[in-house]
Amino acid sequence: MHESQTAEFPVFEVFVQKESLGFHINVGSLRAASPELALQLAREIFFRRETAYNVWVVPQDCIFSSPHDEAHLPVEGMDKRYRLPGGYDNATHWKRFKAKAMTIEEVAKDIRS
């Protein structure tokens, strides 16, 4: 098949999940006549030597994404440590709790003051 003929086929984005609890990651794109053929081609092209737990092929025109300008991108510089397990520094409160054998209510009162 000539390149001009394959250019008429839709573009599919290929996503792979390496492990059962892993995220799907985009590994590339390809052109195919149908989703079934895209899946078969993805397995042959991207996973001939590597293993995958799950493979998705998604028509590129079905993916909705944000524009590439600052107005639509996430704000940088925000402190989001509170979202991480170690984001709160409660070590001093817990050390006092253990040293004084405080009740949890006393710790809460101590934190508020």
Backbone torsions as a table, in degrees:
resi	resn	phi	psi	omega
1	MET	NA	137.4	-178.0
2	HIS	-82.5	157.2	-179.0
3	GLU	-59.2	-36.0	-179.9
4	SER	-65.3	-32.1	178.2
5	GLN	-73.6	-41.2	-179.3
6	THR	-71.2	-23.9	178.6
7	ALA	-64.3	-18.9	178.8
8	GLU	-79.9	-18.7	-179.8
9	PHE	-75.7	150.0	178.1
10	PRO	-70.5	155.8	177.7
11	VAL	-90.2	133.3	176.6
12	PHE	-114.8	135.5	172.8
13	GLU	-89.7	138.4	-176.6
14	VAL	-108.3	126.2	178.4
15	PHE	-119.5	140.5	-179.8
16	VAL	-125.3	142.7	171.5
17	GLN	-113.8	112.8	-174.4
18	LYS	-74.7	-36.9	-178.6
19	GLU	-129.2	162.3	-175.0
20	SER	-60.4	-30.7	-179.7
21	LEU	-104.8	8.0	-178.1
22	GLY	-83.3	168.4	176.8
23	PHE	-82.2	155.0	170.5
24	HIS	-81.1	132.3	-177.7
25	ILE	-123.6	136.6	178.3
26	ASN	-71.6	126.8	-179.5
27	VAL	-112.3	-5.8	179.0
28	GLY	153.5	-169.2	179.8
29	SER	-140.4	163.0	179.0
30	LEU	-155.2	164.6	175.5
31	ARG	-106.6	136.8	178.5
32	ALA	-151.9	158.0	-178.3
33	ALA	-75.3	-25.3	-178.0
34	SER	-151.4	163.9	176.6
35	PRO	-60.9	-37.6	179.7
36	GLU	-63.0	-44.8	178.4
37	LEU	-67.9	-36.7	177.5
38	ALA	-60.9	-41.4	178.8
39	LEU	-65.1	-42.5	178.8
40	GLN	-64.2	-44.0	178.6
41	LEU	-65.5	-39.5	179.4
42	ALA	-61.0	-43.1	177.9
43	ARG	-61.7	-41.2	-178.4
44	GLU	-71.9	-43.3	-174.9
45	ILE	-77.9	-49.2	-170.8
46	PHE	-95.3	-21.1	-171.6
47	PHE	-126.5	27.1	178.0
48	ARG	-65.0	-39.6	-178.3
49	ARG	-108.1	-20.2	-178.5
50	GLU	-103.5	156.7	176.4
51	THR	-99.9	156.5	178.6
52	ALA	-142.9	144.2	176.7
53	TYR	-80.9	-39.1	-177.3
54	ASN	-151.2	145.4	179.1
55	VAL	-130.2	132.6	174.3
56	TRP	-115.6	141.5	166.6
57	VAL	-121.6	127.0	-174.5
58	VAL	-126.7	127.3	176.1
59	PRO	-56.6	130.8	-175.4
60	GLN	-58.9	-33.9	-178.9
61	ASP	-75.2	-4.2	175.6
62	CYS	-94.3	-3.9	-179.9
63	ILE	-92.8	124.5	177.9
64	PHE	-104.6	125.2	-178.6
65	SER	-131.9	162.8	179.9
66	SER	-76.7	154.1	174.1
67	PRO	-64.4	160.7	-176.5
68	HIS	-95.0	49.4	175.0
69	ASP	-124.9	163.3	-173.0
70	GLU	-61.4	-29.2	-177.4
71	ALA	-65.5	-24.5	-176.5
72	HIS	-107.3	-4.5	-178.5
73	LEU	-91.4	156.9	178.3
74	PRO	-61.9	147.3	179.3
75	VAL	-72.1	130.8	178.9
76	GLU	-91.8	157.9	175.4
77	GLY	88.5	-2.6	178.2
78	MET	-77.2	138.9	178.4
79	ASP	-82.4	109.7	-178.2
80	LYS	-118.0	26.9	179.2
81	ARG	-61.8	-25.2	-179.7
82	TYR	-62.4	-17.6	179.3
83	ARG	-82.4	-14.1	-178.4
84	LEU	-95.9	153.2	-178.4
85	PRO	-57.4	-34.3	-179.8
86	GLY	-94.3	15.8	-174.6
87	GLY	-69.9	-23.4	179.5
88	TYR	-102.6	136.7	178.4
89	ASP	-99.1	84.4	-179.8
90	ASN	-102.9	7.7	-174.9
91	ALA	-58.8	-42.5	-178.5
92	THR	-64.3	-39.4	179.5
93	HIS	-65.3	-41.9	-179.3
94	TRP	-69.8	-33.8	176.6
95	LYS	-64.3	-43.8	177.2
96	ARG	-63.8	-40.6	179.0
97	PHE	-57.9	-47.0	-179.4
98	LYS	-68.7	-39.9	-178.0
99	ALA	-67.4	-38.9	-176.9
100	LYS	-94.6	-9.8	-173.0
101	ALA	56.3	48.6	-179.4
102	MET	-75.8	155.4	172.7
103	THR	-81.5	163.0	-179.9
104	ILE	-62.9	-32.6	177.2
105	GLU	-65.5	-39.4	178.5
106	GLU	-67.2	-37.1	176.9
107	VAL	-63.4	-45.1	179.2
108	ALA	-61.0	-42.8	178.9
109	LYS	-64.1	-42.0	-179.7
110	ASP	-63.9	-38.7	179.1
111	ILE	-66.1	-40.7	-178.6
112	ARG	-68.3	-27.2	-176.5
113	SER	-87.2	NA	NA
